[in-house]
Amino acid sequence: MAASKTIKAERVCDAYLVQRLREPDEIRCLLEPHRRYAAYGLAQLEPSLLKQSQWWLAEGDGGHALLMHSHGGLGHALLTLGDEIGLYVLLSLHPGPAYSFATIELEHLPVMRRFFTFTQTQPVQRMVVDRRIFAPAPSLQGDAGLELRRLSADDTPDVNRLNASEGAGISYRGSQIRDGIYFGIFSDGLLVAMAGTHGISESDRIAVLGNVFTHPRHRNSHFALQTTSAVTSALLETCDEVVLTVDPRNEPAVKAYVRLGYREDFRLIETAVTRRESLGVMSLARRLIARWRGRSYGRELVYSPARRG
């Protein structure tokens, strides 16, 4: 890469140049080889969401790393990709908001621990399905009081009541239901199960399914199977692949997804994180120093931990 070659010519072999990326095609080239892992990031490149994300690239002789901070979709999110030292450099300058939901590669956990506390570190499964292997669930039958249908913004109060039934505290906006694809099951007019989307990349034809929830009193009724099937079917009309994440210890959920054709692709970590440096004073100071060092490049210049040590 051009930045790395420039540094190498000056024989500074353990330094990284950091820049903010703004062009979606440039970011897409970095994400596409890892599309099933980076599907949420690809969704943030859609025109309606792009302005709500920041993308940072670190390049050095050791490799390159990419960091996303976004507040579109369902809230603050963080995505990491690439070289661990480059990621350390990025997070030292741009740790993001105080609270985020992080999607990280397993090998990034030690670096992330330097900057964040985690709610959990149990690896989860990333599962994938396409049209070729998708097996839709059979239609609801036998109970006239049940209705499966797509949700609209008008259903937002029902969605929030459902999610509050177990004290989850998740609150949806009408725009989130309107802009995504959500299906719900109503029992005698009451919403008792739902599934939806975390993100949809129309440009890259991949989507992230999530927000699967069933009221505690209606579990073991295969409602999650039905709603997940409906959302998957709708997504595959325009997407080539649909991915989701599940805790491998949740055997009923895993079995339901396998029944629909989903297959495990790899494992990763998805978790809420809290920034250790609450005020961001040190990261601000590091940014100012990095900008001064890299002023001749028009970027931020950071020496790796190996050089500083």
N, C-alpha and C positions, 0 to 999 in steps of 0.2 A: 504494500500500500504506500501511497505517496508520502504520507506523513512519517511512517516508520523509516522509509528509505532516507528521508532528509535527516532524521536524527542519527541514523546509522552512519551517514557520511561524516558526521561530526564526532563519531566514536563515543556517543553516549548511548550505550547498549541497554541500559536498564531504566529507560525513561518512557513515559507515555504522553502522547498528545491527546487532549480531550476536546471534543467539539460537540455542539448540539446539532442534531440532524433535523431538518425540516421538510425535506422532500419525501413524500410517501414511497415513491419508486425506489429511492436509495435505501430506505428502511426495509422495504419489502424484499429486496435482494438479500439482505442479511437474515430475514426471518424465514423466507420460503424453504430453505433446506431443512428447517426444523418446524414445519408448518403444524404438525400435530401437537407439538409442545407449545408453540407460540401462537396458537389459534386465537387466543384472546387479544394478543397484541395485533394480529392482522385485522381483527375487527375494529380496533381503535384507529386504523388508518382510513376507515370510511370517511367521506367528506363531512358528515354530520358530527363526527367525534374527533377528528384530527386536531382541532384547535384546543381540545381538552386534554392533550397529552404532551409530554416532553420526552424526547429521546436523546440519549447521550451515548457517544461512541468514544472508547479509549483505544488507541492504536500504539503498539510498541513492538520491539523486536521479539518479545515473548508471545505475541499474538494480539487479539483484539477482544473487546468485551462490549456488550450493549446493555443499556439499562433504560427501562421505560417507567415513567411515573404518569399515571392517568387518573382523571377524576370523572370520566364519562361512564356510561353504563350504570353499574350499581354502586359506584362510589370510588374512593381512592384505591388504586391498585398499583402493584409493582411487579415487574417482570425482569428476569435476569437471563443473560445468555453469554457464553463464551469463556474466555480465559479468567482464571481466578484472581491473578494479580491485577489484571485490567479492571476487574469488577471491584477489587479493593480500592483502586484509584478512583473509580467513578463514585463509589459510595462515600469516600472520604470528602469529596467535593459536593456531591448532590444526593444526600440521603433521602430527600423527599419529605413529605408531610409527617407529622407526629405519629399518625396511625394509617396503616395500609393493609390491604389483603395481598399477600405475596405469592407469586408463582416462581419457584426456583428449582434449578437442577440440584440433584442430590449432592454433588461435589461442591456446591456453593454454600452449603450450610456452615462450615467453619468461618468463612469470610463474613457471611451475614450475621453470625453471632457477635462479631466485633461491633456491629452498629445497631442491632435490634434485639429485643427480647421477643420470644415466640409464645403463642398460646399452645402449640403442639408441634412436634417434629416427626410424627409418624408418617413414613412415606405412604402415598396413596397411588392408586392405579389410574393411569390415563387409558381409557378404553375408546375404541373407534369403530364406526360402522359405515358402510357405504351401501349403495342401492343393490349391489350384487349379493350381499350377505344379509341385508335387512329382512327380518321375519316379523311382520306386523302382528300385534296381539289380536285375538278374536274379538269381535264386537261385544259390547255389553248386552247381556240377555237375562231374562228371567225376573227382572224387577222393574216394574213400571215407574217406580219412584226415582230411578237413576237417570241422569242425563250427562253425557259427555259432550262438551262443546268448547270452542275457542273462546278465550276470555278477551274482554275489551277494557278500555279505560274505565268504563262505568262499573266494572266489577272490582275496582281497586279496594273499596271498603271491605268487601267480602274476602279478598286476598289477605288484607292486613289482619282481619279477625281470625282467619285460619292460622296464620303464622304466629299469632299471639296465643294460640291455644296451648302451646307448650313453653311459653315464656321466652320465645326466641328473640323478640324485640326487633325483628326485621320489619322495616316499613317501606312499602313500595309507593312510588309516584305513578299517577295515571299515565305519564309519558313512557315510563318503563314498560308497562303492560302494552301500550299502544305500539311502541317501536319494536318490541320483541315478538316472539311467538309463544303464547301461553295457552295451555288447555287445562280445563278443570272438570271435575266430576261433582255434580250436585245431587244430593240426596234429599228428596222432598223440598227442593228449592234452596237448600243450604249447601254452600261450597265445602266439601269435605276432603278434597285431594286436588293437587295441581302439579304441573311441571312446566318449565319454561326455558328461557335462554339466558346465558351470560353475555353472549356476543355473537354477531353474525357478520361475516365478511362476504359481502356479495361479490366483491372484486376477485377474491381468491377462492370463492366457492367452498368455504368451510365455516362451520358454526360450533359453538360451545353450548351444550345443553346442561341445564342445572336447575336449581330452585325446585327440586322434587320434594314434595312434602305431603303427608297424609295425616289427617286428624288422628290423635291417639286412639279414639274409640272406633275408628274405621280401618285400622291396620289389619293385615293378614286377609285382605279382601281383594288383592291384586289390583287395587286402584292405581298404585304407582306404575305398575306395568302398563295399564291402559293410558294414562296421561303421558308417560314417556314415549309410548308407541305413537301416540297422536302427534306429539311435537316432532319426533324424529321423522315421521312420514311427511309432515309439512315442510321440514327443513330440506329433506332430500329432493324435493321438487325443484330446488334451485341450487343446492350445494352438492358437491361431490362426496364430501365426508362430514360426519358429525362426530364430535368427541365429547366425552364427559369424564368426570373424576369421581372416584368412589373409594371409600375406606375399605380395604380388602377384608377387614374384620366384620364388615356388615354383609354377612353371607346372603341373607334374603335379597338385598339390593343387587349384589353381584349376580346372583342366579337369575334375577329378573332381566337384567341387562343382557346376560348371555343368551337368554331365551329369545331376545329380540334380535340377536345377531352380533351384538357388541363383543369385541375381543380386546384383551389387554395388549397394549402396545409397549408401555414402559412404566416406570415409577418416577415420581417427582414429589415435591413437597408443596402443599398449598396451605397457607395458614395466615391468620391475622398477626401482624407484627407491630411493635411499638418501638419507636426510635429511642435509643439510649441517650443521645444528646438532645435533651428536650428543647432547648432554646436555639440550637443551631449556630451558636457564636463561633465555635471552633471551625465548623465547616465553612462559614463565611470567611474567616481569616485564611483558611487554606485556599479558598477560591481566589482571594485577592492576590496571594503570593503566586499561585499558579498562573494567573492572568499576566502578572508582571514578568514571570519567567518566560512565558510563551508569547510575549507581545510581538516578537518578530515573526512568529508563525500565524498570528491572528487566532490563536487557540490557547487553551490552558496546558501548561507543561508541568508534569508531576514526575518526580523520581520515585522509583519503586521502593518498597520496604527494604529490599536487599541492599540498595545503594545507601539508603539512610542509615542502615545498620552497620 
